Amino acid sequence: MAAEEHHEEVYAPDQLKPGNRKRATKGAIISAVVLLMFFWGNQQGNTEKVWLVVLAVGLIVVLVGDAVLRKIGLRPNDQ
């Protein structure tokens, strides 16, 4: 008769430490603004501009998605 094995997940101590959400949000917003500041650089084509806009919009979408998930309770507010 085989015994059931019970596996517990192993976490490093720093994985359980809560992060600073306000600092991360500010960092993402500042990064998006800095990316958009390079929009008016000395690029020859539009490929660079497309990537800058896509990355900046991606950061903002992640922030909005995180806020929505926290508001509807699918994500904890403590981290």
Secondary structure, 3 states (H helix, E strand, C coil): CCCCCCCCCCCCHHHHCCCCHHHHHHHHHHHHHHHHHHHHCCCCCCHHHHHHHHHHHHHHHHHHHHHHHHHCCCCCCCC
